[in-house]
Amino acid sequence: MPNEQQLRTISAASLDEQKEVWKAHKPKKGDTASWWAIGNGLTKTCMFARDASFGDDLRQAYGIEWAEDLFGPADEDNR
């Protein structure tokens, strides 16, 4: 059974992401699921765009999406 943190990570992911990771980590007959690997595959890291040291070409290549922080200061880049 997954621990609480793994359950939170799995439940926060979209159904498509869950399906993708499950295919990659699906246990064989008689084995148990590697919940650590499944949770790790669905973990997302958050950072500000202003702290990124890569350009748009790498952002697109790795599927990185910037989301606007609506509660951040108005005079800063809040992506």
C-alpha positions, -999 to +999 in steps of 0.1 A: +000+000+000+014+035-008+022+059+020+003+092+024+028+113+004+027+089-025-012+088-024-012+127-025+012+127-054-008+101-074-041+117-067-029+152-077-018+139-112-042+138-141-057+105-152-036+105-184-004+110-164-014+082-140-020+058-170+014+067-185+033+060-153+013+029-145+023+014-179+059+021-172+059+007-136+032-020-139+041-050-117+045-084-131+024-113-119+031-122-083+050-089-076+037-059-058+035-024-072+066-002-066+046+027-052+078+047-046+086+045-084+050+054-093+049+084-070+084+095-081+072+093-118+043+117-110+063+142-089+064+177-103+089+203-093+079+240-091+101+269-098+098+305-110+106+313-146+129+341-135+151+315-117+153+292-148+187+290-165+174+277-199+156+292-228+123+286-247+139+258-268+146+236-238+113+245-221+094+232-252+117+202-256+110+190-220+073+200-218+078+227-191+048+249-186+048+282-168+017+291-147+011+327-136+011+332-098-019+355-094-010+364-058+026+375-065+038+411-067+026+430-098+060+444-107+078+410-110+077+380-134+053+357-115+055+327-139 
